[in-house]
Amino acid sequence: MSTVSKVVLGVSAVLTAGTVAGVHLRQKQERERLREGVYRDLERQERKKENIRILEEQISLTKKLEAERLGQTTLSSGSSQRAGKQ
């Protein structure tokens, strides 16, 4: 075998090995990225559940506050009507 053919064969082998190694590394990185995506989705779902719980709590508190204000308004308007009659 001539020297040129040996060099070409060697370069081809190195490039092939580099390509195979590069593809394997890339696949490993993509698997890691996909796995991280699953964890991010789970965290996002937990945050969403927590936000919904907080929103429902705020709605409940708002309704209670509005009911209290309505009750106070009714009481105060009834008191002022009585005061006007005396």
RALIN-V181637 format. One record per residue. RES is the residue in one small letter. SS is DSSP state (a for helix, b for strand, c for the rest). Layout:
res:RES ss:SS
res:RES ss:SS
This chain:
res:m ss:c
res:s ss:c
res:t ss:a
res:v ss:a
res:s ss:a
res:k ss:a
res:v ss:a
res:v ss:a
res:l ss:a
res:g ss:a
res:v ss:a
res:s ss:a
res:a ss:a
res:v ss:a
res:l ss:a
res:t ss:a
res:a ss:a
res:g ss:a
res:t ss:a
res:v ss:a
res:a ss:a
res:g ss:a
res:v ss:a
res:h ss:a
res:l ss:a
res:r ss:a
res:q ss:a
res:k ss:a
res:q ss:a
res:e ss:a
res:r ss:a
res:e ss:a
res:r ss:a
res:l ss:a
res:r ss:a
res:e ss:a
res:g ss:a
res:v ss:a
res:y ss:a
res:r ss:a
res:d ss:a
res:l ss:a
res:e ss:a
res:r ss:a
res:q ss:a
res:e ss:a
res:r ss:a
res:k ss:a
res:k ss:a
res:e ss:a
res:n ss:a
res:i ss:a
res:r ss:a
res:i ss:a
res:l ss:a
res:e ss:a
res:e ss:a
res:q ss:a
res:i ss:a
res:s ss:a
res:l ss:a
res:t ss:a
res:k ss:a
res:k ss:a
res:l ss:a
res:e ss:a
res:a ss:a
res:e ss:a
res:r ss:a
res:l ss:a
res:g ss:a
res:q ss:a
res:t ss:a
res:t ss:a
res:l ss:a
res:s ss:a
res:s ss:a
res:g ss:a
res:s ss:a
res:s ss:a
res:q ss:a
res:r ss:a
res:a ss:a
res:g ss:a
res:k ss:a
res:q ss:c
